[in-house]
Amino acid sequence: MVKIAFNSALAQKAIAKEGEVLVAEKDPETASVYTNENSTGRCLLTLLGLAFILTGLIVGGACIYRYFIPKHKLYHGGMHFTEMDSNILPDTMETREPYYLPRIDEDLEIRDNMAIINVPVPEFAETDPAAILHDFDRKLTAYLDLQLDTCYVIPLNTSVVMPPRDLLDLFLQLMTASYNTYLIHEDLVVTERIDDVSELGFYIYELCEGKDTYRMQRRSDIIGIQKRSLGNCFKIRHFENKFVTETKICRA
Ligand SMILES: *[C@@H]1O[C@H](CO)[C@@H](O)[C@H](O)[C@H]1NC(C)=O
């Protein structure tokens, strides 16, 4: 063991003349006494230190895992689409170059019996970014318009929204192949304000809590109001099937 006598060195330095080279002093006697008397203590200290480091690593690792690895996997998918009539079959689009067609991208999360779709800010279209939640247990769909920070709820349309398992399969296909499809239009009208969001089930509550929330109906289902509202409408483009849906939401 080598103990460097700092005190002595410092003392020397204090009185040292300029230009004098100082060498740390070795003191074998002090070192050996120190070692004999404290070896057990030092060993324990080292073990304690190691235990601290290990604990730190484990806790740190757990924190990193918890905060940086998402609890539920997100699947990313994109589709090219043509804004033509929906009665043209998607197969007839194969001849068109996908490069020239607009593209829509979104993220999918499957949790329990639910599909959560995140629509990012579109690059070109005049449509809103949104988080869309399809709750297959409650049979409800909630659109959270991220631009308006407002929620819109409507009964789940199972002929448009694929079940979670099939949706996952679709996204897995989209990861490996490019897909050309068509656009359909959906015309929805805001009917009433929902004051108690908790009646919509836990997940929609989680999404819409603290936000203005409204109930909607398909325009074609509303008897009487058939005239088109001019202003106060916005659009969300999304897909949860093999075609893209443009949902137009209007305040009647
Ligand atoms: C579901 O959506 C399709 C296509 O937009 C529509 O024709 C049908 O009427 C909808 N069904 C319900 C129950 O709203």
The ligand as an SDF file (V2000), in Angstrom:
LIG
                    3D

 14 14  0  0  0  0  0  0  0  0999 V2000
  -71.2650    2.0490  -41.6980 C   0  0  0  0  0  0  0  0  0  0  0  0
  -70.5310    2.6960  -42.7240 O   0  0  0  0  0  0  0  0  0  0  0  0
  -70.9900    2.4170  -44.0340 C   0  0  0  0  0  0  0  0  0  0  0  0
  -70.0390    3.0870  -44.9910 C   0  0  0  0  0  0  0  0  0  0  0  0
  -69.8050    4.4340  -44.6780 O   0  0  0  0  0  0  0  0  0  0  0  0
  -72.4230    2.9000  -44.1940 C   0  0  0  0  0  0  0  0  0  0  0  0
  -72.8910    2.6030  -45.4740 O   0  0  0  0  0  0  0  0  0  0  0  0
  -73.3100    2.2480  -43.1320 C   0  0  0  0  0  0  0  0  0  0  0  0
  -74.5970    2.7840  -43.1910 O   0  0  0  0  0  0  0  0  0  0  0  0
  -72.7080    2.4630  -41.7340 C   0  0  0  0  0  0  0  0  0  0  0  0
  -73.4630    1.7100  -40.7720 N   0  0  0  0  0  0  0  0  0  0  0  0
  -73.9560    2.2710  -39.6650 C   0  0  0  0  0  0  0  0  0  0  0  0
  -74.6950    1.3590  -38.7490 C   0  0  0  0  0  0  0  0  0  0  0  0
  -73.8270    3.4580  -39.4080 O   0  0  0  0  0  0  0  0  0  0  0  0
  1  2  1  0
  1 10  1  0
  2  3  1  0
  3  4  1  0
  3  6  1  0
  4  5  1  0
  6  7  1  0
  6  8  1  0
  8  9  1  0
  8 10  1  0
 10 11  1  0
 11 12  1  0
 12 13  1  0
 12 14  2  0
M  END
$$$$
